Amino acid sequence: MENKMTEFKLHTLETAPEGSNEILSAALKQNGFIPNLYRMQN
């Protein structure tokens, strides 16, 4: 049996789905960066 890791796309403000930009912008403003947990949103 072969183990495979799932690959997640980590979005930026430019690549994030339209509805996620507000959340990512707020996280960036609050933290000074966008945490990976937020960047994984679809």
ZAMARBA-891462 format. One record per atom (N, C-alpha, C, O): atom name; residue number from 1; residue in three letters; x, y, z. Coordinates in Angstrom, 3 decimals, decimal comma, always signed. Each point is the difference from the previous one (the first is absolute). Example, Ala and Ser with C-alpha at 12.3 -4.5 7.8 and 13.67 -1.06 7.14 Angstrom:
BEGIN
<node><atome>N</atome><num>1</num><residu>Ala</residu><c1>+13,190</c1><c2>-5,690</c2><c3>+7,800</c3></node>
<node><atome>CA</atome><num>1</num><residu>Ala</residu><c1>-0,890</c1><c2>+1,190</c2><c3>+0,000</c3></node>
<node><atome>C</atome><num>1</num><residu>Ala</residu><c1>+0,900</c1><c2>+1,200</c2><c3>+0,000</c3></node>
<node><atome>O</atome><num>1</num><residu>Ala</residu><c1>+1,036</c1><c2>-0,019</c2><c3>+0,665</c3></node>
<node><atome>N</atome><num>2</num><residu>Ser</residu><c1>-1,386</c1><c2>+1,069</c2><c3>-1,385</c3></node>
<node><atome>CA</atome><num>2</num><residu>Ser</residu><c1>+0,820</c1><c2>+1,190</c2><c3>+0,060</c3></node>
<node><atome>C</atome><num>2</num><residu>Ser</residu><c1>-0,770</c1><c2>+1,090</c2><c3>+0,730</c3></node>
<node><atome>O</atome><num>2</num><residu>Ser</residu><c1>+0,509</c1><c2>+1,108</c2><c3>+0,169</c3></node>
//
This chain:
BEGIN
<node><atome>N</atome><num>1</num><residu>Met</residu><c1>+0,844</c1><c2>-1,172</c2><c3>+0,000</c3></node>
<node><atome>CA</atome><num>1</num><residu>Met</residu><c1>-0,844</c1><c2>+1,172</c2><c3>+0,000</c3></node>
<node><atome>C</atome><num>1</num><residu>Met</residu><c1>+0,892</c1><c2>+1,240</c2><c3>+0,000</c3></node>
<node><atome>O</atome><num>1</num><residu>Met</residu><c1>+0,919</c1><c2>+0,120</c2><c3>+0,811</c3></node>
<node><atome>N</atome><num>2</num><residu>Glu</residu><c1>-1,198</c1><c2>+0,774</c2><c3>-1,712</c3></node>
<node><atome>CA</atome><num>2</num><residu>Glu</residu><c1>+0,779</c1><c2>+1,224</c2><c3>-0,111</c3></node>
<node><atome>C</atome><num>2</num><residu>Glu</residu><c1>-0,697</c1><c2>+1,139</c2><c3>+0,738</c3></node>
<node><atome>O</atome><num>2</num><residu>Glu</residu><c1>-1,191</c1><c2>+0,240</c2><c3>-0,198</c3></node>
<node><atome>N</atome><num>3</num><residu>Asn</residu><c1>+1,937</c1><c2>+0,459</c2><c3>+1,047</c3></node>
<node><atome>CA</atome><num>3</num><residu>Asn</residu><c1>-0,549</c1><c2>+1,148</c2><c3>+0,712</c3></node>
<node><atome>C</atome><num>3</num><residu>Asn</residu><c1>+0,211</c1><c2>+1,246</c2><c3>-0,835</c3></node>
<node><atome>O</atome><num>3</num><residu>Asn</residu><c1>+1,102</c1><c2>+0,253</c2><c3>-0,488</c3></node>
<node><atome>N</atome><num>4</num><residu>Lys</residu><c1>-2,150</c1><c2>+0,519</c2><c3>+0,327</c3></node>
<node><atome>CA</atome><num>4</num><residu>Lys</residu><c1>+0,103</c1><c2>+1,251</c2><c3>-0,734</c3></node>
<node><atome>C</atome><num>4</num><residu>Lys</residu><c1>-0,473</c1><c2>+1,135</c2><c3>+0,885</c3></node>
<node><atome>O</atome><num>4</num><residu>Lys</residu><c1>-1,016</c1><c2>-0,102</c2><c3>+0,686</c3></node>
<node><atome>N</atome><num>5</num><residu>Met</residu><c1>+1,771</c1><c2>+1,181</c2><c3>-0,717</c3></node>
<node><atome>CA</atome><num>5</num><residu>Met</residu><c1>-0,405</c1><c2>+1,191</c2><c3>+0,734</c3></node>
<node><atome>C</atome><num>5</num><residu>Met</residu><c1>-0,902</c1><c2>+0,839</c2><c3>-0,889</c3></node>
<node><atome>O</atome><num>5</num><residu>Met</residu><c1>+0,220</c1><c2>+0,105</c2><c3>-1,207</c3></node>
<node><atome>N</atome><num>6</num><residu>Thr</residu><c1>-1,215</c1><c2>+0,476</c2><c3>+1,803</c3></node>
<node><atome>CA</atome><num>6</num><residu>Thr</residu><c1>-0,868</c1><c2>+0,898</c2><c3>-0,725</c3></node>
<node><atome>C</atome><num>6</num><residu>Thr</residu><c1>+0,698</c1><c2>+1,348</c2><c3>-0,139</c3></node>
<node><atome>O</atome><num>6</num><residu>Thr</residu><c1>+0,563</c1><c2>+0,522</c2><c3>+0,963</c3></node>
<node><atome>N</atome><num>7</num><residu>Glu</residu><c1>-0,604</c1><c2>+0,029</c2><c3>-2,156</c3></node>
<node><atome>CA</atome><num>7</num><residu>Glu</residu><c1>+0,581</c1><c2>+1,314</c2><c3>-0,233</c3></node>
<node><atome>C</atome><num>7</num><residu>Glu</residu><c1>-1,103</c1><c2>+1,041</c2><c3>+0,046</c3></node>
<node><atome>O</atome><num>7</num><residu>Glu</residu><c1>-1,038</c1><c2>-0,151</c2><c3>-0,645</c3></node>
<node><atome>N</atome><num>8</num><residu>Phe</residu><c1>+1,265</c1><c2>+1,196</c2><c3>+1,400</c3></node>
<node><atome>CA</atome><num>8</num><residu>Phe</residu><c1>-0,962</c1><c2>+1,084</c2><c3>+0,122</c3></node>
<node><atome>C</atome><num>8</num><residu>Phe</residu><c1>+0,545</c1><c2>+1,224</c2><c3>-0,718</c3></node>
<node><atome>O</atome><num>8</num><residu>Phe</residu><c1>+1,187</c1><c2>+0,312</c2><c3>+0,099</c3></node>
<node><atome>N</atome><num>9</num><residu>Lys</residu><c1>-2,052</c1><c2>+0,371</c2><c3>-0,813</c3></node>
<node><atome>CA</atome><num>9</num><residu>Lys</residu><c1>+0,385</c1><c2>+1,260</c2><c3>-0,623</c3></node>
<node><atome>C</atome><num>9</num><residu>Lys</residu><c1>-0,073</c1><c2>+1,092</c2><c3>+1,048</c3></node>
<node><atome>O</atome><num>9</num><residu>Lys</residu><c1>-1,041</c1><c2>+0,195</c2><c3>+0,627</c3></node>
<node><atome>N</atome><num>10</num><residu>Leu</residu><c1>+2,142</c1><c2>+0,520</c2><c3>-0,433</c3></node>
<node><atome>CA</atome><num>10</num><residu>Leu</residu><c1>+0,036</c1><c2>+1,111</c2><c3>+0,936</c3></node>
<node><atome>C</atome><num>10</num><residu>Leu</residu><c1>-0,203</c1><c2>+1,278</c2><c3>-0,803</c3></node>
<node><atome>O</atome><num>10</num><residu>Leu</residu><c1>+0,860</c1><c2>+0,407</c2><c3>-0,782</c3></node>
<node><atome>N</atome><num>11</num><residu>His</residu><c1>-2,016</c1><c2>+0,215</c2><c3>+0,991</c3></node>
<node><atome>CA</atome><num>11</num><residu>His</residu><c1>-0,366</c1><c2>+1,175</c2><c3>-0,772</c3></node>
<node><atome>C</atome><num>11</num><residu>His</residu><c1>+0,683</c1><c2>+1,264</c2><c3>+0,509</c3></node>
<node><atome>O</atome><num>11</num><residu>His</residu><c1>+0,396</c1><c2>+0,094</c2><c3>+1,161</c3></node>
<node><atome>N</atome><num>12</num><residu>Thr</residu><c1>-0,274</c1><c2>+0,859</c2><c3>-2,053</c3></node>
<node><atome>CA</atome><num>12</num><residu>Thr</residu><c1>+0,411</c1><c2>+1,359</c2><c3>+0,327</c3></node>
<node><atome>C</atome><num>12</num><residu>Thr</residu><c1>-1,220</c1><c2>+0,879</c2><c3>-0,241</c3></node>
<node><atome>O</atome><num>12</num><residu>Thr</residu><c1>-1,045</c1><c2>-0,496</c2><c3>-0,421</c3></node>
<node><atome>N</atome><num>13</num><residu>Leu</residu><c1>+1,162</c1><c2>+1,777</c2><c3>+0,680</c3></node>
<node><atome>CA</atome><num>13</num><residu>Leu</residu><c1>-1,111</c1><c2>+0,908</c2><c3>-0,283</c3></node>
<node><atome>C</atome><num>13</num><residu>Leu</residu><c1>-0,343</c1><c2>-0,020</c2><c3>-1,487</c3></node>
<node><atome>O</atome><num>13</num><residu>Leu</residu><c1>-1,157</c1><c2>+0,198</c2><c3>-0,370</c3></node>
<node><atome>N</atome><num>14</num><residu>Glu</residu><c1>+2,143</c1><c2>-0,432</c2><c3>-0,476</c3></node>
<node><atome>CA</atome><num>14</num><residu>Glu</residu><c1>-0,214</c1><c2>-0,008</c2><c3>-1,445</c3></node>
<node><atome>C</atome><num>14</num><residu>Glu</residu><c1>-0,655</c1><c2>-1,293</c2><c3>-0,495</c3></node>
<node><atome>O</atome><num>14</num><residu>Glu</residu><c1>-0,741</c1><c2>+0,027</c2><c3>-0,982</c3></node>
<node><atome>N</atome><num>15</num><residu>Thr</residu><c1>+1,001</c1><c2>-1,156</c2><c3>+1,644</c3></node>
<node><atome>CA</atome><num>15</num><residu>Thr</residu><c1>-0,504</c1><c2>-1,282</c2><c3>-0,498</c3></node>
<node><atome>C</atome><num>15</num><residu>Thr</residu><c1>-1,209</c1><c2>-0,533</c2><c3>+0,763</c3></node>
<node><atome>O</atome><num>15</num><residu>Thr</residu><c1>-0,602</c1><c2>-0,993</c2><c3>-0,406</c3></node>
<node><atome>N</atome><num>16</num><residu>Ala</residu><c1>+0,250</c1><c2>+1,641</c2><c3>+1,496</c3></node>
<node><atome>CA</atome><num>16</num><residu>Ala</residu><c1>-1,105</c1><c2>-0,484</c2><c3>+0,836</c3></node>
<node><atome>C</atome><num>16</num><residu>Ala</residu><c1>-1,335</c1><c2>+0,155</c2><c3>-0,712</c3></node>
<node><atome>O</atome><num>16</num><residu>Ala</residu><c1>-0,176</c1><c2>+0,911</c2><c3>-0,809</c3></node>
<node><atome>N</atome><num>17</num><residu>Pro</residu><c1>-0,771</c1><c2>-1,805</c2><c3>+1,112</c3></node>
<node><atome>CA</atome><num>17</num><residu>Pro</residu><c1>-1,349</c1><c2>+0,158</c2><c3>-0,538</c3></node>
<node><atome>C</atome><num>17</num><residu>Pro</residu><c1>-0,580</c1><c2>+1,345</c2><c3>+0,423</c3></node>
<node><atome>O</atome><num>17</num><residu>Pro</residu><c1>+0,344</c1><c2>+0,529</c2><c3>+1,058</c3></node>
<node><atome>N</atome><num>18</num><residu>Glu</residu><c1>-1,212</c1><c2>+0,010</c2><c3>-1,877</c3></node>
<node><atome>CA</atome><num>18</num><residu>Glu</residu><c1>-0,534</c1><c2>+1,344</c2><c3>+0,214</c3></node>
<node><atome>C</atome><num>18</num><residu>Glu</residu><c1>-0,548</c1><c2>+0,226</c2><c3>+1,410</c3></node>
<node><atome>O</atome><num>18</num><residu>Glu</residu><c1>+0,241</c1><c2>+1,057</c2><c3>+0,583</c3></node>
<node><atome>N</atome><num>19</num><residu>Gly</residu><c1>-0,962</c1><c2>-2,012</c2><c3>-0,030</c3></node>
<node><atome>CA</atome><num>19</num><residu>Gly</residu><c1>-0,598</c1><c2>+0,157</c2><c3>+1,318</c3></node>
<node><atome>C</atome><num>19</num><residu>Gly</residu><c1>+0,988</c1><c2>-0,050</c2><c3>+1,150</c3></node>
<node><atome>O</atome><num>19</num><residu>Gly</residu><c1>-0,358</c1><c2>+0,336</c2><c3>+1,129</c3></node>
<node><atome>N</atome><num>20</num><residu>Ser</residu><c1>+1,586</c1><c2>-0,744</c2><c3>-1,385</c3></node>
<node><atome>CA</atome><num>20</num><residu>Ser</residu><c1>+1,003</c1><c2>-0,137</c2><c3>+1,066</c3></node>
<node><atome>C</atome><num>20</num><residu>Ser</residu><c1>+0,862</c1><c2>+1,232</c2><c3>+0,184</c3></node>
<node><atome>O</atome><num>20</num><residu>Ser</residu><c1>+0,681</c1><c2>+0,129</c2><c3>+1,017</c3></node>
<node><atome>N</atome><num>21</num><residu>Asn</residu><c1>-0,696</c1><c2>+0,773</c2><c3>-1,973</c3></node>
<node><atome>CA</atome><num>21</num><residu>Asn</residu><c1>+0,895</c1><c2>+1,156</c2><c3>+0,064</c3></node>
<node><atome>C</atome><num>21</num><residu>Asn</residu><c1>-0,202</c1><c2>+0,841</c2><c3>+1,249</c3></node>
<node><atome>O</atome><num>21</num><residu>Asn</residu><c1>+0,975</c1><c2>+0,476</c2><c3>+0,582</c3></node>
<node><atome>N</atome><num>22</num><residu>Glu</residu><c1>-2,204</c1><c2>-0,283</c2><c3>-0,162</c3></node>
<node><atome>CA</atome><num>22</num><residu>Glu</residu><c1>-0,264</c1><c2>+0,814</c2><c3>+1,186</c3></node>
<node><atome>C</atome><num>22</num><residu>Glu</residu><c1>+0,615</c1><c2>-0,640</c2><c3>+1,249</c3></node>
<node><atome>O</atome><num>22</num><residu>Glu</residu><c1>+0,589</c1><c2>+0,690</c2><c3>+0,832</c3></node>
<node><atome>N</atome><num>23</num><residu>Ile</residu><c1>-0,729</c1><c2>-1,997</c2><c3>-0,709</c3></node>
<node><atome>CA</atome><num>23</num><residu>Ile</residu><c1>+0,557</c1><c2>-0,728</c2><c3>+1,148</c3></node>
<node><atome>C</atome><num>23</num><residu>Ile</residu><c1>+1,529</c1><c2>+0,042</c2><c3>-0,021</c3></node>
<node><atome>O</atome><num>23</num><residu>Ile</residu><c1>+0,633</c1><c2>+0,238</c2><c3>+1,028</c3></node>
<node><atome>N</atome><num>24</num><residu>Leu</residu><c1>-0,049</c1><c2>-0,470</c2><c3>-2,194</c3></node>
<node><atome>CA</atome><num>24</num><residu>Leu</residu><c1>+1,458</c1><c2>+0,017</c2><c3>-0,107</c3></node>
<node><atome>C</atome><num>24</num><residu>Leu</residu><c1>+0,561</c1><c2>+1,396</c2><c3>+0,264</c3></node>
<node><atome>O</atome><num>24</num><residu>Leu</residu><c1>+1,036</c1><c2>+0,142</c2><c3>+0,648</c3></node>
<node><atome>N</atome><num>25</num><residu>Ser</residu><c1>-1,709</c1><c2>+0,872</c2><c3>-1,142</c3></node>
<node><atome>CA</atome><num>25</num><residu>Ser</residu><c1>+0,438</c1><c2>+1,382</c2><c3>+0,239</c3></node>
<node><atome>C</atome><num>25</num><residu>Ser</residu><c1>-0,037</c1><c2>+0,337</c2><c3>+1,484</c3></node>
<node><atome>O</atome><num>25</num><residu>Ser</residu><c1>+0,917</c1><c2>+0,640</c2><c3>+0,515</c3></node>
<node><atome>N</atome><num>26</num><residu>Ala</residu><c1>-1,976</c1><c2>-1,070</c2><c3>+0,176</c3></node>
<node><atome>CA</atome><num>26</num><residu>Ala</residu><c1>-0,111</c1><c2>+0,247</c2><c3>+1,439</c3></node>
<node><atome>C</atome><num>26</num><residu>Ala</residu><c1>+1,102</c1><c2>-0,729</c2><c3>+0,763</c3></node>
<node><atome>O</atome><num>26</num><residu>Ala</residu><c1>+0,579</c1><c2>+0,556</c2><c3>+0,933</c3></node>
<node><atome>N</atome><num>27</num><residu>Ala</residu><c1>-0,287</c1><c2>-1,793</c2><c3>-1,322</c3></node>
<node><atome>CA</atome><num>27</num><residu>Ala</residu><c1>+1,064</c1><c2>-0,757</c2><c3>+0,665</c3></node>
<node><atome>C</atome><num>27</num><residu>Ala</residu><c1>+1,349</c1><c2>+0,669</c2><c3>-0,226</c3></node>
<node><atome>O</atome><num>27</num><residu>Ala</residu><c1>+0,819</c1><c2>+0,073</c2><c3>+0,916</c3></node>
<node><atome>N</atome><num>28</num><residu>Leu</residu><c1>-0,587</c1><c2>+0,409</c2><c3>-2,118</c3></node>
<node><atome>CA</atome><num>28</num><residu>Leu</residu><c1>+1,245</c1><c2>+0,698</c2><c3>-0,314</c3></node>
<node><atome>C</atome><num>28</num><residu>Leu</residu><c1>+0,131</c1><c2>+1,273</c2><c3>+0,834</c3></node>
<node><atome>O</atome><num>28</num><residu>Leu</residu><c1>+1,070</c1><c2>+0,284</c2><c3>+0,538</c3></node>
<node><atome>N</atome><num>29</num><residu>Lys</residu><c1>-2,143</c1><c2>+0,470</c2><c3>-0,432</c3></node>
<node><atome>CA</atome><num>29</num><residu>Lys</residu><c1>+0,022</c1><c2>+1,242</c2><c3>+0,771</c3></node>
<node><atome>C</atome><num>29</num><residu>Lys</residu><c1>+0,245</c1><c2>-0,274</c2><c3>+1,487</c3></node>
<node><atome>O</atome><num>29</num><residu>Lys</residu><c1>+0,752</c1><c2>+0,725</c2><c3>+0,652</c3></node>
<node><atome>N</atome><num>30</num><residu>Gln</residu><c1>-1,385</c1><c2>-1,770</c2><c3>-0,123</c3></node>
<node><atome>CA</atome><num>30</num><residu>Gln</residu><c1>+0,118</c1><c2>-0,316</c2><c3>+1,424</c3></node>
<node><atome>C</atome><num>30</num><residu>Gln</residu><c1>+1,353</c1><c2>-0,592</c2><c3>+0,354</c3></node>
<node><atome>O</atome><num>30</num><residu>Gln</residu><c1>+0,565</c1><c2>+0,328</c2><c3>+1,043</c3></node>
<node><atome>N</atome><num>31</num><residu>Asn</residu><c1>-0,039</c1><c2>-1,196</c2><c3>-1,899</c3></node>
<node><atome>CA</atome><num>31</num><residu>Asn</residu><c1>+1,217</c1><c2>-0,749</c2><c3>+0,333</c3></node>
<node><atome>C</atome><num>31</num><residu>Asn</residu><c1>+1,269</c1><c2>+0,504</c2><c3>-0,680</c3></node>
<node><atome>O</atome><num>31</num><residu>Asn</residu><c1>+1,109</c1><c2>-0,300</c2><c3>+0,440</c3></node>
<node><atome>N</atome><num>32</num><residu>Gly</residu><c1>-1,279</c1><c2>+1,060</c2><c3>-1,504</c3></node>
<node><atome>CA</atome><num>32</num><residu>Gly</residu><c1>+1,163</c1><c2>+0,405</c2><c3>-0,784</c3></node>
<node><atome>C</atome><num>32</num><residu>Gly</residu><c1>+0,384</c1><c2>-1,048</c2><c3>-1,030</c3></node>
<node><atome>O</atome><num>32</num><residu>Gly</residu><c1>+0,938</c1><c2>+0,206</c2><c3>-0,770</c3></node>
<node><atome>N</atome><num>33</num><residu>Phe</residu><c1>-1,633</c1><c2>-1,303</c2><c3>+0,745</c3></node>
<node><atome>CA</atome><num>33</num><residu>Phe</residu><c1>+0,189</c1><c2>-1,076</c2><c3>-0,970</c3></node>
<node><atome>C</atome><num>33</num><residu>Phe</residu><c1>-1,300</c1><c2>-0,809</c2><c3>-0,033</c3></node>
<node><atome>O</atome><num>33</num><residu>Phe</residu><c1>-0,865</c1><c2>+0,164</c2><c3>+0,860</c3></node>
<node><atome>N</atome><num>34</num><residu>Ile</residu><c1>+0,742</c1><c2>-1,033</c2><c3>-1,855</c3></node>
<node><atome>CA</atome><num>34</num><residu>Ile</residu><c1>-1,183</c1><c2>-0,845</c2><c3>-0,088</c3></node>
<node><atome>C</atome><num>34</num><residu>Ile</residu><c1>+0,392</c1><c2>-1,408</c2><c3>+0,474</c3></node>
<node><atome>O</atome><num>34</num><residu>Ile</residu><c1>+0,778</c1><c2>-0,678</c2><c3>-0,670</c3></node>
<node><atome>N</atome><num>35</num><residu>Pro</residu><c1>-1,307</c1><c2>+0,236</c2><c3>+1,814</c3></node>
<node><atome>CA</atome><num>35</num><residu>Pro</residu><c1>+0,328</c1><c2>-1,347</c2><c3>+0,496</c3></node>
<node><atome>C</atome><num>35</num><residu>Pro</residu><c1>-0,418</c1><c2>-1,077</c2><c3>-1,010</c3></node>
<node><atome>O</atome><num>35</num><residu>Pro</residu><c1>-0,993</c1><c2>+0,158</c2><c3>-0,712</c3></node>
<node><atome>N</atome><num>36</num><residu>Asn</residu><c1>+1,749</c1><c2>-1,238</c2><c3>+0,659</c3></node>
<node><atome>CA</atome><num>36</num><residu>Asn</residu><c1>-0,282</c1><c2>-1,077</c2><c3>-0,951</c3></node>
<node><atome>C</atome><num>36</num><residu>Asn</residu><c1>-1,401</c1><c2>-0,580</c2><c3>+0,160</c3></node>
<node><atome>O</atome><num>36</num><residu>Asn</residu><c1>-0,609</c1><c2>-0,408</c2><c3>-0,988</c3></node>
<node><atome>N</atome><num>37</num><residu>Leu</residu><c1>+0,095</c1><c2>+0,364</c2><c3>+2,193</c3></node>
<node><atome>CA</atome><num>37</num><residu>Leu</residu><c1>-1,350</c1><c2>-0,528</c2><c3>+0,202</c3></node>
<node><atome>C</atome><num>37</num><residu>Leu</residu><c1>-1,020</c1><c2>+0,816</c2><c3>-0,792</c3></node>
<node><atome>O</atome><num>37</num><residu>Leu</residu><c1>-0,934</c1><c2>-0,566</c2><c3>-0,568</c3></node>
<node><atome>N</atome><num>38</num><residu>Tyr</residu><c1>+1,099</c1><c2>+1,865</c2><c3>+0,526</c3></node>
<node><atome>CA</atome><num>38</num><residu>Tyr</residu><c1>-0,880</c1><c2>+0,859</c2><c3>-0,780</c3></node>
<node><atome>C</atome><num>38</num><residu>Tyr</residu><c1>+0,245</c1><c2>-0,164</c2><c3>-1,493</c3></node>
<node><atome>O</atome><num>38</num><residu>Tyr</residu><c1>-0,934</c1><c2>+0,060</c2><c3>-0,800</c3></node>
<node><atome>N</atome><num>39</num><residu>Arg</residu><c1>+2,183</c1><c2>-0,265</c2><c3>+0,431</c3></node>
<node><atome>CA</atome><num>39</num><residu>Arg</residu><c1>+0,362</c1><c2>-0,102</c2><c3>-1,413</c3></node>
<node><atome>C</atome><num>39</num><residu>Arg</residu><c1>-0,532</c1><c2>-1,272</c2><c3>-0,660</c3></node>
<node><atome>O</atome><num>39</num><residu>Arg</residu><c1>-0,032</c1><c2>-0,083</c2><c3>-1,227</c3></node>
<node><atome>N</atome><num>40</num><residu>Met</residu><c1>-0,381</c1><c2>-0,895</c2><c3>+2,009</c3></node>
<node><atome>CA</atome><num>40</num><residu>Met</residu><c1>-0,487</c1><c2>-1,257</c2><c3>-0,557</c3></node>
<node><atome>C</atome><num>40</num><residu>Met</residu><c1>-1,488</c1><c2>+0,040</c2><c3>-0,351</c3></node>
<node><atome>O</atome><num>40</num><residu>Met</residu><c1>-0,530</c1><c2>-0,990</c2><c3>-0,504</c3></node>
<node><atome>N</atome><num>41</num><residu>Gln</residu><c1>-0,145</c1><c2>+2,088</c2><c3>+0,752</c3></node>
<node><atome>CA</atome><num>41</num><residu>Gln</residu><c1>-1,436</c1><c2>+0,093</c2><c3>-0,281</c3></node>
<node><atome>C</atome><num>41</num><residu>Gln</residu><c1>-0,271</c1><c2>-0,212</c2><c3>-1,480</c3></node>
<node><atome>O</atome><num>41</num><residu>Gln</residu><c1>+0,790</c1><c2>+0,377</c2><c3>-0,865</c3></node>
<node><atome>N</atome><num>42</num><residu>Asn</residu><c1>-1,920</c1><c2>-0,985</c2><c3>+0,609</c3></node>
<node><atome>CA</atome><num>42</num><residu>Asn</residu><c1>-0,442</c1><c2>-0,175</c2><c3>-1,396</c3></node>
<node><atome>C</atome><num>42</num><residu>Asn</residu><c1>-1,147</c1><c2>+0,915</c2><c3>-0,289</c3></node>
<node><atome>O</atome><num>42</num><residu>Asn</residu><c1>-0,517</c1><c2>+0,007</c2><c3>-1,117</c3></node>
//
